[in-house]
Amino acid sequence: MVDFRQVNYSRTTLTELMVPAYANFGGKIHGGILLSLMDKVAYACASKHAGNYCVTVAVENVDFLQPVEVGEMVSMYASVNYVGTSSMVIGIKVIAENFKVGTVKHTNTSYFTMVAKENGVPTKVPGLILETKEDIKRFLEAIKRKELKSSYKSELQKARIALLVDSENTLLKNERCRIELS
Ligand SMILES: CC(C)(COP(=O)(O)OP(=O)(O)OC[C@H]1O[C@@H](n2cnc3c(N)ncnc32)[C@H](O)[C@@H]1OP(=O)(O)O)[C@@H](O)C(=O)NCCC(=O)NCCS
């Protein structure tokens, strides 16, 4: 295995035409279709960097900002933003192009954590050579997101414990629900 690889080595683009079979009942493209394509491009990018089989472990920041229409050409731009020991964070920018009206929409940027495996267990991946300021920024942002995720998890755990002892009547006072315990 090589010790380090450049970001450019595994940079991957996946482009696909949005056909009618991908549409939901409202005529827009199913979010699940886009997620599946994102998973594919994340896999291709991660496995190229790792030189190994990879699995998807976590998906962050999936907010579809604008709908994608049938007939649009969707491109997913993926690159390795961060590497740990066996894990990699793949940043994916999704763009939808409408050739008829000449628009280009940025629908979302999401982050897939992938882990390289060999014989069913996590295996070390090459380090990342950061060649531009953008590479460095993305690597640092991934570290920050990791820290925030970890503190979010522990805060949520504390909140769960607090919810058990709090009175549901005060917490749910302004919510659109009604308690009907049987
Ligand atoms: C995720 C998985 C590989 C962890 O395996 P494990 O034996 O517990 O190994 P570790 O705890 O050493 O974790 C391996 C790496 O995954 C990372 N990881 C584990 N859970 C994670 C999570 N929820 N979010 C982000 N990273 C995570 C660890 O930080 C570690 O990274 P590092 O090696 O860079 O430090 C294992 O649980 C697995 O295979 N899950 C199923 C994945 C899958 O099938 N995906 C397809 C979806 S159906």
The ligand as an SDF file (V2000), in Angstrom:
LIG
                    3D

 48 50  0  0  0  0  0  0  0  0999 V2000
  -18.5480    1.0340   10.7740 C   0  0  0  0  0  0  0  0  0  0  0  0
  -17.7990   -0.2350   11.0270 C   0  0  0  0  0  0  0  0  0  0  0  0
  -16.8140   -0.4840    9.9090 C   0  0  0  0  0  0  0  0  0  0  0  0
  -17.0230   -0.0290   12.3440 C   0  0  0  0  0  0  0  0  0  0  0  0
  -16.3010   -1.2020   12.5870 O   0  0  0  0  0  0  0  0  0  0  0  0
  -15.5280   -1.4540   13.9620 P   0  0  0  0  0  0  0  0  0  0  0  0
  -15.0000   -2.8220   13.8860 O   0  0  0  0  0  0  0  0  0  0  0  0
  -16.3740   -1.0440   15.0980 O   0  0  0  0  0  0  0  0  0  0  0  0
  -14.2600   -0.5410   13.7950 O   0  0  0  0  0  0  0  0  0  0  0  0
  -13.7940    0.8080   14.5170 P   0  0  0  0  0  0  0  0  0  0  0  0
  -14.5180    1.1440   15.7570 O   0  0  0  0  0  0  0  0  0  0  0  0
  -12.3170    0.7050   14.5600 O   0  0  0  0  0  0  0  0  0  0  0  0
  -14.1710    1.9200   13.4440 O   0  0  0  0  0  0  0  0  0  0  0  0
  -13.5390    1.9460   12.1920 C   0  0  0  0  0  0  0  0  0  0  0  0
  -13.5910    3.3730   11.7030 C   0  0  0  0  0  0  0  0  0  0  0  0
  -14.9450    3.7470   11.5010 O   0  0  0  0  0  0  0  0  0  0  0  0
  -15.1830    4.9810   12.1370 C   0  0  0  0  0  0  0  0  0  0  0  0
  -16.5810    5.0210   12.5450 N   0  0  0  0  0  0  0  0  0  0  0  0
  -17.2590    4.0720   13.2020 C   0  0  0  0  0  0  0  0  0  0  0  0
  -18.5300    4.4800   13.4030 N   0  0  0  0  0  0  0  0  0  0  0  0
  -18.6370    5.6930   12.8460 C   0  0  0  0  0  0  0  0  0  0  0  0
  -19.6890    6.6470   12.7150 C   0  0  0  0  0  0  0  0  0  0  0  0
  -20.9060    6.4160   13.1990 N   0  0  0  0  0  0  0  0  0  0  0  0
  -19.4530    7.7980   12.0750 N   0  0  0  0  0  0  0  0  0  0  0  0
  -18.2240    8.0590   11.5650 C   0  0  0  0  0  0  0  0  0  0  0  0
  -17.1920    7.2040   11.6420 N   0  0  0  0  0  0  0  0  0  0  0  0
  -17.3890    6.0460   12.2910 C   0  0  0  0  0  0  0  0  0  0  0  0
  -14.2500    5.0040   13.3180 C   0  0  0  0  0  0  0  0  0  0  0  0
  -14.0200    6.3210   13.7890 O   0  0  0  0  0  0  0  0  0  0  0  0
  -13.0110    4.3920   12.7010 C   0  0  0  0  0  0  0  0  0  0  0  0
  -12.3230    5.3700   11.9660 O   0  0  0  0  0  0  0  0  0  0  0  0
  -10.7040    5.4290   11.9310 P   0  0  0  0  0  0  0  0  0  0  0  0
  -10.2170    4.0360   11.6340 O   0  0  0  0  0  0  0  0  0  0  0  0
  -10.3750    6.3470   10.8050 O   0  0  0  0  0  0  0  0  0  0  0  0
  -10.2540    5.9200   13.2490 O   0  0  0  0  0  0  0  0  0  0  0  0
  -18.7580   -1.4580   11.1830 C   0  0  0  0  0  0  0  0  0  0  0  0
  -19.6530   -1.1710   12.2250 O   0  0  0  0  0  0  0  0  0  0  0  0
  -19.5300   -1.7930    9.9270 C   0  0  0  0  0  0  0  0  0  0  0  0
  -19.0510   -2.5150    9.0710 O   0  0  0  0  0  0  0  0  0  0  0  0
  -20.7720   -1.2570    9.8020 N   0  0  0  0  0  0  0  0  0  0  0  0
  -21.6500   -1.5860    8.6870 C   0  0  0  0  0  0  0  0  0  0  0  0
  -21.2820   -0.7760    7.4470 C   0  0  0  0  0  0  0  0  0  0  0  0
  -22.1870   -1.1410    6.2800 C   0  0  0  0  0  0  0  0  0  0  0  0
  -22.4900   -2.2810    6.0630 O   0  0  0  0  0  0  0  0  0  0  0  0
  -22.6020   -0.1250    5.5420 N   0  0  0  0  0  0  0  0  0  0  0  0
  -23.5110   -0.2840    4.4670 C   0  0  0  0  0  0  0  0  0  0  0  0
  -24.8290    0.2630    4.8720 C   0  0  0  0  0  0  0  0  0  0  0  0
  -26.0920   -0.9010    4.7990 S   0  0  0  0  0  0  0  0  0  0  0  0
  1  2  1  0
  2  3  1  0
  2  4  1  0
  2 36  1  0
  4  5  1  0
  5  6  1  0
  6  7  2  0
  6  8  1  0
  6  9  1  0
  9 10  1  0
 10 11  2  0
 10 12  1  0
 10 13  1  0
 13 14  1  0
 14 15  1  0
 15 16  1  0
 15 30  1  0
 16 17  1  0
 17 18  1  0
 17 28  1  0
 18 19  1  0
 18 27  1  0
 19 20  2  0
 20 21  1  0
 21 22  1  0
 21 27  2  0
 22 23  1  0
 22 24  2  0
 24 25  1  0
 25 26  2  0
 26 27  1  0
 28 29  1  0
 28 30  1  0
 30 31  1  0
 31 32  1  0
 32 33  2  0
 32 34  1  0
 32 35  1  0
 36 37  1  0
 36 38  1  0
 38 39  2  0
 38 40  1  0
 40 41  1  0
 41 42  1  0
 42 43  1  0
 43 44  2  0
 43 45  1  0
 45 46  1  0
 46 47  1  0
 47 48  1  0
M  END
$$$$
